[in-house]
């Protein structure tokens, strides 16, 4: 019996050493990648816009800057002031982001998985994941969203374990930062945050500090949300609360059924500022290549007219398509979410980005496996599974933007974690883990 245990221990030790080696190699490559494929070489379309927004000529002056979230612009402006606006400085900044991202998610995995080995497997997968690597050669908001979401998830699970006022406040603050960076992170927020508050209420009971903490957390999130309307108000003297900033353009674009879109700000019926014409890469993408040809049914140009006569308005008017068209748009969103390559990291002269595009099929398969395994092991109510499947459903059904592969990036880490979790333990082991936590 002892010899059998010893052999098993040796296997575990050998696997751990292999995982550490893979992680080390992956971390080194992640650090070097932005130096090898520098973001300064990719100043086109959205990456070029995000870079240009930080300069005084555009910052808070152009329609593109006003419609983009302020936090990534301010963050990038400060980062390049610190690291210098040179190829070497930019590469160093992105290298540090690129390396820290999988580590933050690994810390979340240590909260999710009681077994460190499963968290190491998750870490090893993430450090080599092409879609979480290629994006760090572009000036895109996702480069900041990925580490921030990892931090928010890590400290949310930590808060649900500790159930202290301080831990809950830290988690809330990180969610506020994540939400301020990219508003579609609200989908992850509205799933995790109620669990977080419910766990805190269960532990703290019906006490004054529970009420005060809850109210303060909600106010903190609301204040972070209001940063974007304030930004647009400072830029054009008017603001709308839903959808905020570029969300108004994205929502109208989605509902219009058009292939391209342009935003025009009006006052007294006259246009005083407008954005350039743009389109989602998904509408030009042959999603199922090389299996068969399929592209969107969208066509034409839609101009989103944003009235700025009122200082504050609740919602920007948008098209109202029929139910059949809405269902068609939703079906397209599902196809793009699960099967589309992630733009802009699709360069055909970079093996990392080629792999990202070629591996796009795994996301639909992973989702199918997660659904089947969670049903078989009766884990559909487990928070990780709810987060995985619920977030995907919200992206597809939200009706707020034309979904593309890039929107899937933050979710990819979640579905990988769910898949590893469900494959690591039997139904009884998962039940025992849940009972022990309770």
FENDAFEN-V24016 format. One record per run of one state. SS is the DSSP state (hx for helix, st for strand, lp for the rest). FROM is the first residue (numbers start at 1). TO is the last residue. If there is no record, write none. Layout:
SS | FROM | TO
SS | FROM | TO
//
This chain:
lp | 1 | 1
hx | 2 | 36
lp | 37 | 38
hx | 39 | 41
lp | 42 | 44
hx | 45 | 52
lp | 53 | 62
hx | 63 | 67
lp | 68 | 69
hx | 70 | 83
lp | 84 | 86
hx | 87 | 112
lp | 113 | 115
hx | 116 | 128
lp | 129 | 129
hx | 130 | 132
lp | 133 | 133
hx | 134 | 137
lp | 138 | 141
hx | 142 | 162
lp | 163 | 164
hx | 165 | 181
lp | 182 | 182
hx | 183 | 204
lp | 205 | 207
hx | 208 | 236
lp | 237 | 238
st | 239 | 242
lp | 243 | 245
hx | 246 | 256
lp | 257 | 259
st | 260 | 267
lp | 268 | 269
st | 270 | 274
lp | 275 | 277
st | 278 | 278
lp | 279 | 280
hx | 281 | 284
lp | 285 | 300
st | 301 | 307
lp | 308 | 311
st | 312 | 315
lp | 316 | 322
hx | 323 | 339
lp | 340 | 350
hx | 351 | 376
lp | 377 | 382
hx | 383 | 397
lp | 398 | 404
hx | 405 | 424
lp | 425 | 426
hx | 427 | 437
lp | 438 | 438
//
